[in-house]
Amino acid sequence: MAQNITCDILVVGGGLAGVAATYEALLAGKTVCLTELTDWLGGQISAQGTAALDERPRQRELLYFPRGYNTLRQRLIAQAKNPRPGDCWVSEVCFLPQAGHEIISQMLTEAEKEGKGKLHLFLNTVPKELTIQPVGNGEQIQTLRAIQHQPAANAPPLNTFLLSQILKDIYTETDSVNFMKKIIQFTPPPNRPWIVIEATETGELLGLADLPYKLGIDPVDAQNPSSSSKTPYPYCPQAFTYTFAMEATATPQDYTKPEFYPQFEPFYSFDLPRYALEPELVFTYRRIHSAKVGQNFRSVTPGDISMQNWGGGNDYGPGNATDNWIYTRAQLQAKGQLNPGGWLGGIRAESLAGGENLALGYFYWLWGGTTDSKLTEPKRPNPYLRYLSGLDSPMGTAHGLSKFPYVREGRRLIGRYASGWPQGFQVNEVDISRKDYAKDPYYQTQLPPELFQDLSIGLGGLQGLKVMTGELAIQDMAWRTRARLYPDSVGIGHYPIDFHPCMLKNPPEKPGNIERPGERQGAAETYPFQIPLRAMIPPRIDNLIATGKNIAVSHIAAAAYRVQAYEWSAGAGAGTAAAFVLKRNLLPPDLIQPLPLESKPLAQLQQHLIANDNPIAFPRMSIFNDNWQAWP
């Protein structure tokens, strides 16, 4: 029999966006239900093991982040008792993953008390089934049925098994040899509305609700001129990564070669000669614990701990219909996962297993490997490395891998159809990229002339209109040198368009395999950008808000809309919007309904965000200021 839980706001997914949404909703005094597949909150900084904050220099210099993110960041530094936790060089803040979970848990407890809200937290819990019914002119989610798992009697503890081994089990309602299951039915309070926030890592609710979404590569057009495909290609989201931790030791360690190692050995590489010549830099890149505070990046001390997230090591990028790790709608339908009660997470367990083995083999390669798939420089073994596993290890798992893979891209919502967006809204490459399309010969030589003209018109503002009418030549036009500004912004972000592409052939580790050609063409620095509320509002379902990596962005834009500070800002915007509409008896689509005309409720929401130190624009972000070069 299902346990019934009521809440004002249901947040599905305990990553950074889901946590931020919960944090703001609790401060607003709401009763919040928060579910998370693993037993750690924080997503990429904890359960996914990527405990290194990706930040841009100017934003970090000004600490121009949402209030909750700033609190998290300050406490990570204070707990480490090191102004540069970890003494890493990828970031100013690298830390042990469990610290992220512990600090976030503390912050939610404090927000609950301060805002007089109520938190119902359900760890080890996955969504299983939605009830959606017509209400008014649209539809609304009425219930969400979920499954919580705990170890069965005499079974191993949680985090013993690899995710690929238990994926089907944790989405199955009946008890098993390994798990006891509790069925939970989430519903709104009696005779009151509620808001559901989709904050999962792969866009589970988008798939489960059968909403329109995109996966993988968009076709090349004037909005995404760097796309690697002329047609939609849904099998190629960015690569995922199973992270792990390893310790530098004073004495040599001994390991047995995994039986699967020969299959993956042709994949591994230091990528660049400098890392083959100075492998210490690979260790210190994401050093998450420094045994001797204040070390430089070429110094490794016994007791140092490094987290590994390396492109030529444990990045796993399946990119074909036979191995793509996030199922498309057609695949979900063929496998019965869209049938009532048929949902099993929407991801391919076999591909997860491939990523797990790749990561395990990568450690063995670092320890004892002698080959490099890309470089001529010799690969030297390093026996002074210890693989850290066990429930008390940095990743908190018996096998030593992260509890969930680091997800860079999942299902991406197609925003609600509206005037000006007949195909549905999304943020695109040209809305944020600093790429100089006018001077880069690729775009003039590789794009059809009419497409290049559309690109220039779109980035020319009023001058673009003159190009369109023939009054001005393209070569004489001043191109836009800022990000697109959105009147419905509810957050901010700044990070390069940074690609970890899928691989061309199946399986990804196939000898001689290459990245899908053209995927890195869109890689570029970006201008500081905004998070439009329109990107969070789905078609059809009026009481659902999507946030985190699941908002409406193109494949190329998604490569920037994915890092920690962005996720927190997107979550803060979603949680604040959810509490705001409930207080005023509105629905999320009401906030964007009159766009591009002025919306009084939207303006009030934005004022509320700003007053709570959740910025919706960077300083001097204006159409009257085209000099955004000061934001490295």
Secondary structure in CASP SS format (residue, H / E / C, confidence):
PFRMAT SS
TARGET T0000
AUTHOR 0000-0000-0000
METHOD secondary structure of the structure
MODEL  1
M C 1.00
A C 1.00
Q E 1.00
N E 1.00
I E 1.00
T E 1.00
C C 1.00
D C 1.00
I E 1.00
L E 1.00
V E 1.00
V E 1.00
G C 1.00
G C 1.00
G E 1.00
L H 1.00
A H 1.00
G H 1.00
V H 1.00
A H 1.00
A H 1.00
T H 1.00
Y H 1.00
E H 1.00
A H 1.00
L H 1.00
L H 1.00
A C 1.00
G C 1.00
K C 1.00
T E 1.00
V E 1.00
C E 1.00
L E 1.00
T E 1.00
E C 1.00
L C 1.00
T C 1.00
D C 1.00
W C 1.00
L C 1.00
G E 1.00
G H 1.00
Q H 1.00
I H 1.00
S C 1.00
A C 1.00
Q C 1.00
G C 1.00
T C 1.00
A C 1.00
A E 1.00
L C 1.00
D C 1.00
E C 1.00
R C 1.00
P H 1.00
R H 1.00
Q H 1.00
R H 1.00
E H 1.00
L H 1.00
L C 1.00
Y C 1.00
F C 1.00
P C 1.00
R H 1.00
G H 1.00
Y H 1.00
N H 1.00
T H 1.00
L H 1.00
R H 1.00
Q H 1.00
R H 1.00
L H 1.00
I H 1.00
A H 1.00
Q H 1.00
A H 1.00
K C 1.00
N C 1.00
P C 1.00
R C 1.00
P H 1.00
G H 1.00
D H 1.00
C C 1.00
W C 1.00
V C 1.00
S C 1.00
E C 1.00
V C 1.00
C E 1.00
F C 1.00
L C 1.00
P H 1.00
Q H 1.00
A H 1.00
G H 1.00
H H 1.00
E H 1.00
I H 1.00
I H 1.00
S H 1.00
Q H 1.00
M H 1.00
L H 1.00
T H 1.00
E H 1.00
A H 1.00
E H 1.00
K H 1.00
E H 1.00
G H 1.00
K C 1.00
G C 1.00
K E 1.00
L E 1.00
H E 1.00
L E 1.00
F E 1.00
L C 1.00
N C 1.00
T E 1.00
V E 1.00
P E 1.00
K E 1.00
E E 1.00
L E 1.00
T E 1.00
I E 1.00
Q E 1.00
P E 1.00
V E 1.00
G C 1.00
N C 1.00
G E 1.00
E E 1.00
Q E 1.00
I E 1.00
Q E 1.00
T E 1.00
L E 1.00
R E 1.00
A E 1.00
I E 1.00
Q E 1.00
H E 1.00
Q E 1.00
P E 1.00
A C 1.00
A C 1.00
N C 1.00
A C 1.00
P C 1.00
P C 1.00
L C 1.00
N C 1.00
T C 1.00
F C 1.00
L C 1.00
L H 1.00
S H 1.00
Q H 1.00
I H 1.00
L H 1.00
K H 1.00
D H 1.00
I H 1.00
Y C 1.00
T C 1.00
E C 1.00
T C 1.00
D C 1.00
S C 1.00
V C 1.00
N C 1.00
F E 1.00
M E 1.00
K E 1.00
K E 1.00
I E 1.00
I E 1.00
Q E 1.00
F E 1.00
T E 1.00
P C 1.00
P C 1.00
P C 1.00
N C 1.00
R C 1.00
P C 1.00
W C 1.00
I E 1.00
V E 1.00
I E 1.00
E E 1.00
A C 1.00
T C 1.00
E C 1.00
T C 1.00
G C 1.00
E H 1.00
L H 1.00
L H 1.00
G H 1.00
L H 1.00
A C 1.00
D C 1.00
L C 1.00
P C 1.00
Y E 1.00
K E 1.00
L C 1.00
G C 1.00
I E 1.00
D C 1.00
P C 1.00
V C 1.00
D C 1.00
A C 1.00
Q C 1.00
N C 1.00
P C 1.00
S C 1.00
S C 1.00
S C 1.00
S C 1.00
K C 1.00
T C 1.00
P C 1.00
Y E 1.00
P C 1.00
Y C 1.00
C C 1.00
P C 1.00
Q C 1.00
A C 1.00
F E 1.00
T E 1.00
Y C 1.00
T C 1.00
F E 1.00
A E 1.00
M E 1.00
E E 1.00
A E 1.00
T C 1.00
A C 1.00
T C 1.00
P C 1.00
Q C 1.00
D C 1.00
Y C 1.00
T C 1.00
K C 1.00
P C 1.00
E C 1.00
F C 1.00
Y H 1.00
P H 1.00
Q H 1.00
F H 1.00
E H 1.00
P H 1.00
F H 1.00
Y C 1.00
S C 1.00
F C 1.00
D C 1.00
L C 1.00
P H 1.00
R H 1.00
Y H 1.00
A H 1.00
L H 1.00
E C 1.00
P C 1.00
E H 1.00
L H 1.00
V H 1.00
F H 1.00
T H 1.00
Y H 1.00
R C 1.00
R E 1.00
I E 1.00
H E 1.00
S C 1.00
A C 1.00
K C 1.00
V C 1.00
G C 1.00
Q C 1.00
N C 1.00
F C 1.00
R C 1.00
S C 1.00
V C 1.00
T C 1.00
P C 1.00
G C 1.00
D C 1.00
I E 1.00
S E 1.00
M E 1.00
Q E 1.00
N C 1.00
W C 1.00
G C 1.00
G C 1.00
G C 1.00
N C 1.00
D E 1.00
Y E 1.00
G C 1.00
P C 1.00
G C 1.00
N C 1.00
A C 1.00
T C 1.00
D C 1.00
N C 1.00
W C 1.00
I E 1.00
Y C 1.00
T C 1.00
R H 1.00
A H 1.00
Q H 1.00
L H 1.00
Q H 1.00
A H 1.00
K C 1.00
G C 1.00
Q C 1.00
L C 1.00
N C 1.00
P C 1.00
G C 1.00
G C 1.00
W C 1.00
L C 1.00
G C 1.00
G C 1.00
I E 1.00
R C 1.00
A H 1.00
E H 1.00
S H 1.00
L H 1.00
A H 1.00
G H 1.00
G H 1.00
E H 1.00
N H 1.00
L H 1.00
A H 1.00
L H 1.00
G H 1.00
Y H 1.00
F H 1.00
Y H 1.00
W H 1.00
L H 1.00
W H 1.00
G H 1.00
G C 1.00
T C 1.00
T C 1.00
D C 1.00
S C 1.00
K C 1.00
L C 1.00
T C 1.00
E C 1.00
P C 1.00
K C 1.00
R C 1.00
P C 1.00
N C 1.00
P C 1.00
Y C 1.00
L E 1.00
R E 1.00
Y E 1.00
L C 1.00
S C 1.00
G C 1.00
L C 1.00
D C 1.00
S C 1.00
P C 1.00
M C 1.00
G C 1.00
T C 1.00
A C 1.00
H C 1.00
G C 1.00
L E 1.00
S C 1.00
K C 1.00
F C 1.00
P C 1.00
Y E 1.00
V C 1.00
R C 1.00
E C 1.00
G C 1.00
R C 1.00
R E 1.00
L E 1.00
I C 1.00
G C 1.00
R C 1.00
Y C 1.00
A E 1.00
S C 1.00
G C 1.00
W E 1.00
P C 1.00
Q C 1.00
G C 1.00
F C 1.00
Q C 1.00
V E 1.00
N C 1.00
E H 1.00
V H 1.00
D H 1.00
I C 1.00
S E 1.00
R C 1.00
K C 1.00
D C 1.00
Y C 1.00
A C 1.00
K C 1.00
D C 1.00
P H 1.00
Y H 1.00
Y H 1.00
Q H 1.00
T H 1.00
Q H 1.00
L C 1.00
P C 1.00
P H 1.00
E H 1.00
L H 1.00
F H 1.00
Q H 1.00
D H 1.00
L H 1.00
S H 1.00
I H 1.00
G H 1.00
L C 1.00
G C 1.00
G H 1.00
L H 1.00
Q H 1.00
G H 1.00
L H 1.00
K H 1.00
V H 1.00
M H 1.00
T H 1.00
G C 1.00
E C 1.00
L C 1.00
A C 1.00
I H 1.00
Q H 1.00
D H 1.00
M C 1.00
A C 1.00
W C 1.00
R C 1.00
T C 1.00
R C 1.00
A C 1.00
R C 1.00
L C 1.00
Y C 1.00
P C 1.00
D C 1.00
S E 1.00
V E 1.00
G E 1.00
I E 1.00
G E 1.00
H C 1.00
Y C 1.00
P C 1.00
I E 1.00
D C 1.00
F C 1.00
H C 1.00
P C 1.00
C C 1.00
M E 1.00
L C 1.00
K C 1.00
N C 1.00
P C 1.00
P C 1.00
E C 1.00
K C 1.00
P C 1.00
G C 1.00
N C 1.00
I C 1.00
E E 1.00
R C 1.00
P C 1.00
G C 1.00
E H 1.00
R H 1.00
Q H 1.00
G H 1.00
A C 1.00
A E 1.00
E C 1.00
T E 1.00
Y C 1.00
P C 1.00
F E 1.00
Q E 1.00
I E 1.00
P E 1.00
L H 1.00
R H 1.00
A H 1.00
M H 1.00
I C 1.00
P C 1.00
P C 1.00
R C 1.00
I E 1.00
D C 1.00
N C 1.00
L E 1.00
I E 1.00
A E 1.00
T C 1.00
G H 1.00
K H 1.00
N H 1.00
I C 1.00
A C 1.00
V E 1.00
S C 1.00
H H 1.00
I H 1.00
A H 1.00
A H 1.00
A C 1.00
A C 1.00
Y C 1.00
R C 1.00
V C 1.00
Q H 1.00
A H 1.00
Y H 1.00
E H 1.00
W H 1.00
S H 1.00
A H 1.00
G H 1.00
A H 1.00
G H 1.00
A H 1.00
G H 1.00
T H 1.00
A H 1.00
A H 1.00
A H 1.00
F H 1.00
V H 1.00
L H 1.00
K H 1.00
R C 1.00
N C 1.00
L C 1.00
L C 1.00
P H 1.00
P H 1.00
D H 1.00
L H 1.00
I H 1.00
Q C 1.00
P C 1.00
L C 1.00
P C 1.00
L C 1.00
E C 1.00
S C 1.00
K H 1.00
P H 1.00
L H 1.00
A H 1.00
Q H 1.00
L H 1.00
Q H 1.00
Q H 1.00
H H 1.00
L H 1.00
I H 1.00
A H 1.00
N C 1.00
D C 1.00
N C 1.00
P C 1.00
I C 1.00
A C 1.00
F C 1.00
P C 1.00
R C 1.00
M C 1.00
S C 1.00
I C 1.00
F C 1.00
N C 1.00
D C 1.00
N C 1.00
W C 1.00
Q C 1.00
A C 1.00
W C 1.00
P C 1.00
END
